[in-house]
Amino acid sequence: MVDHSTATHHWQKGTLMERDVDLLIVGAGPTGLFAAYYAGFREMNVAVVDALPEPGGQVTAMYPEKMIFDVAGFPAVRGRDLVNGLVEQAAQFKPAYLLGRQARTCESTEDGLRVGLADGSVINAKAVLITAGMGEFNPRPLPAGDGWLGRGMVHFVPVLAEHAGQHVVIVGGGDSAFDWALALHPIAASVKIVHRRANFRAHAATVRQVRELGVEIITDAEVLALRGEPLSEVDVKVKGGDARTLPAQTVVAALGFTADLGPIESWGLELDHRAVLVDTTMKTKLDRIYAAGDVAQYPGKVKLIATGFGEAATAVNNIAVALNPSAHLFPGHSSDGT
Ligand SMILES: Cc1cc2nc3c(=O)[nH]c(=O)nc-3n(C[C@H](O)[C@H](O)[C@H](O)COP(=O)(O)OP(=O)(O)OC[C@H]3O[C@@H](n4cnc5c(N)ncnc54)[C@H](O)[C@@H]3O)c2cc1C
């Protein structure tokens, strides 16, 4: 195994590199983060790559402020706090994070795998664990918001406090749109929802809660333009009505997202409905490539954070034996020696 002390914590974005690790984890969602802890516990030198700029996968990107009630040991845990805990748990083993970089190619070599990243970097790994969830997800664009991303328009709201005192316009009619409205209402100067239809995909109970708070919901309406430098107003056209101008320092374009396994689909794995088929050890059909979490598929699969954690432990322990046949599959108890 490679010495931990040679692993840096964060590799600078924009730095091209070729690096050797024991295990490359593709995807820094909850499953990948727990796998990073577990692989450290099994004394592997680990790198974690993710196309997103922050760890936490779907939790960070889509519901950092929501409470989660079905993670073992936590009667209730906020998404962001769960991710922070996972990062902290893994940190004791110093995994190297390569964030904002997509894993593109994967080729077998004599003693492992050679994974090419979108920025041209190359990671030579003895094994690869794919924890890519539903793949790389991209928000559906708001046509009128073209060019406004990062200039007042956002797709996700990772830090609620940044919008304190602002007029916020949320575009969309799904769960995210209504969840952001609930979360932002107590701190924003105003929150309005603009939706192009009269009915919503969001849960009826959430819609009712938002209405009860007095959030204005403008239906059958389309955003025509964002204006101001910095952003200060949004023009909205209501079907059959006049155009309205709404004050807005932030526009949250919550129009859903598309997810795509993308390059991983061409790695020669066996796929089922955009998920990777694995055996009971979480191994794919290719040697040294394992998968866990939402991306891994087998009969009876349930896509939940709790399942991903268990699969991560199974995968990493089996990888430990695949890399070192004299190693034990059972890792011992983490509580031993305390
Ligand atoms: C609104 C919402 C609420 C939810 N609530 C719950 C709940 O209460 N309880 C529960 O158990 N589950 C819940 N889930 C589901 C849960 O979030 C997922 O099961 C979990 O996130 C799966 O974790 P993962 O690590 O396997 O994948 P993900 O969280 O999807 O992470 C995968 C990561 O891989 C990265 N990636 C993909 N392809 C590449 C590539 N080629 N190169 C680099 N990086 C790549 C992605 O960018 C992503 O960050 C919820 C989901 C949503 C959307």
The ligand as an SDF file (V2000), in Angstrom:
LIG
                    3D

 53 58  0  0  0  0  0  0  0  0999 V2000
  -34.7320   15.6000   -3.2080 C   0  0  0  0  0  0  0  0  0  0  0  0
  -34.1450   14.2810   -2.7670 C   0  0  0  0  0  0  0  0  0  0  0  0
  -34.3800   13.8220   -1.4810 C   0  0  0  0  0  0  0  0  0  0  0  0
  -33.8500   12.5970   -1.0610 C   0  0  0  0  0  0  0  0  0  0  0  0
  -34.0980   12.1760    0.2230 N   0  0  0  0  0  0  0  0  0  0  0  0
  -33.5410   11.0150    0.6580 C   0  0  0  0  0  0  0  0  0  0  0  0
  -33.7810   10.5380    1.9850 C   0  0  0  0  0  0  0  0  0  0  0  0
  -34.5020   11.1640    2.7720 O   0  0  0  0  0  0  0  0  0  0  0  0
  -33.1790    9.3590    2.3730 N   0  0  0  0  0  0  0  0  0  0  0  0
  -32.3850    8.6200    1.5330 C   0  0  0  0  0  0  0  0  0  0  0  0
  -31.8600    7.5960    1.9370 O   0  0  0  0  0  0  0  0  0  0  0  0
  -32.1690    9.0500    0.2530 N   0  0  0  0  0  0  0  0  0  0  0  0
  -32.7280   10.2100   -0.1990 C   0  0  0  0  0  0  0  0  0  0  0  0
  -32.5100   10.6190   -1.4990 N   0  0  0  0  0  0  0  0  0  0  0  0
  -31.6790    9.7710   -2.3680 C   0  0  0  0  0  0  0  0  0  0  0  0
  -30.1880    9.9310   -1.9990 C   0  0  0  0  0  0  0  0  0  0  0  0
  -29.8110   11.2780   -2.1040 O   0  0  0  0  0  0  0  0  0  0  0  0
  -29.3450    9.0540   -2.9110 C   0  0  0  0  0  0  0  0  0  0  0  0
  -29.7070    7.7010   -2.6890 O   0  0  0  0  0  0  0  0  0  0  0  0
  -27.8550    9.2470   -2.5880 C   0  0  0  0  0  0  0  0  0  0  0  0
  -27.4510   10.5840   -2.8080 O   0  0  0  0  0  0  0  0  0  0  0  0
  -27.0140    8.3110   -3.4400 C   0  0  0  0  0  0  0  0  0  0  0  0
  -25.6820    8.5420   -3.1130 O   0  0  0  0  0  0  0  0  0  0  0  0
  -24.5050    8.1640   -4.1000 P   0  0  0  0  0  0  0  0  0  0  0  0
  -23.2530    8.5950   -3.4020 O   0  0  0  0  0  0  0  0  0  0  0  0
  -24.6430    6.7290   -4.4820 O   0  0  0  0  0  0  0  0  0  0  0  0
  -24.7590    9.0110   -5.4240 O   0  0  0  0  0  0  0  0  0  0  0  0
  -24.9270   10.6020   -5.6310 P   0  0  0  0  0  0  0  0  0  0  0  0
  -25.3560   11.2900   -4.4000 O   0  0  0  0  0  0  0  0  0  0  0  0
  -25.7750   10.7510   -6.8590 O   0  0  0  0  0  0  0  0  0  0  0  0
  -23.4480   11.0790   -5.9650 O   0  0  0  0  0  0  0  0  0  0  0  0
  -22.8280   10.6870   -7.1550 C   0  0  0  0  0  0  0  0  0  0  0  0
  -21.7230   11.6660   -7.4870 C   0  0  0  0  0  0  0  0  0  0  0  0
  -20.9770   11.1450   -8.5940 O   0  0  0  0  0  0  0  0  0  0  0  0
  -20.5760   12.2190   -9.4110 C   0  0  0  0  0  0  0  0  0  0  0  0
  -20.2830   11.7090  -10.7620 N   0  0  0  0  0  0  0  0  0  0  0  0
  -21.1040   11.0340  -11.6010 C   0  0  0  0  0  0  0  0  0  0  0  0
  -20.4550   10.6950  -12.7380 N   0  0  0  0  0  0  0  0  0  0  0  0
  -19.1840   11.1750  -12.5890 C   0  0  0  0  0  0  0  0  0  0  0  0
  -18.0190   11.1320  -13.4210 C   0  0  0  0  0  0  0  0  0  0  0  0
  -18.0080   10.5270  -14.6280 N   0  0  0  0  0  0  0  0  0  0  0  0
  -16.8880   11.7540  -12.9700 N   0  0  0  0  0  0  0  0  0  0  0  0
  -16.8770   12.3860  -11.7660 C   0  0  0  0  0  0  0  0  0  0  0  0
  -17.9400   12.4230  -10.9440 N   0  0  0  0  0  0  0  0  0  0  0  0
  -19.0710   11.8320  -11.3500 C   0  0  0  0  0  0  0  0  0  0  0  0
  -21.7810   13.1730   -9.3940 C   0  0  0  0  0  0  0  0  0  0  0  0
  -21.3720   14.4850   -9.7380 O   0  0  0  0  0  0  0  0  0  0  0  0
  -22.2360   13.0420   -7.9260 C   0  0  0  0  0  0  0  0  0  0  0  0
  -21.6620   14.0290   -7.1060 O   0  0  0  0  0  0  0  0  0  0  0  0
  -33.0430   11.8190   -1.9390 C   0  0  0  0  0  0  0  0  0  0  0  0
  -32.7960   12.2800   -3.2340 C   0  0  0  0  0  0  0  0  0  0  0  0
  -33.3370   13.4980   -3.6590 C   0  0  0  0  0  0  0  0  0  0  0  0
  -33.0520   14.0030   -5.0590 C   0  0  0  0  0  0  0  0  0  0  0  0
  1  2  1  0
  2  3  1  0
  2 52  2  0
  3  4  2  0
  4  5  1  0
  4 50  1  0
  5  6  2  0
  6  7  1  0
  6 13  1  0
  7  8  2  0
  7  9  1  0
  9 10  1  0
 10 11  2  0
 10 12  1  0
 12 13  2  0
 13 14  1  0
 14 15  1  0
 14 50  1  0
 15 16  1  0
 16 17  1  0
 16 18  1  0
 18 19  1  0
 18 20  1  0
 20 21  1  0
 20 22  1  0
 22 23  1  0
 23 24  1  0
 24 25  2  0
 24 26  1  0
 24 27  1  0
 27 28  1  0
 28 29  2  0
 28 30  1  0
 28 31  1  0
 31 32  1  0
 32 33  1  0
 33 34  1  0
 33 48  1  0
 34 35  1  0
 35 36  1  0
 35 46  1  0
 36 37  1  0
 36 45  1  0
 37 38  2  0
 38 39  1  0
 39 40  1  0
 39 45  2  0
 40 41  1  0
 40 42  2  0
 42 43  1  0
 43 44  2  0
 44 45  1  0
 46 47  1  0
 46 48  1  0
 48 49  1  0
 50 51  2  0
 51 52  1  0
 52 53  1  0
M  END
$$$$
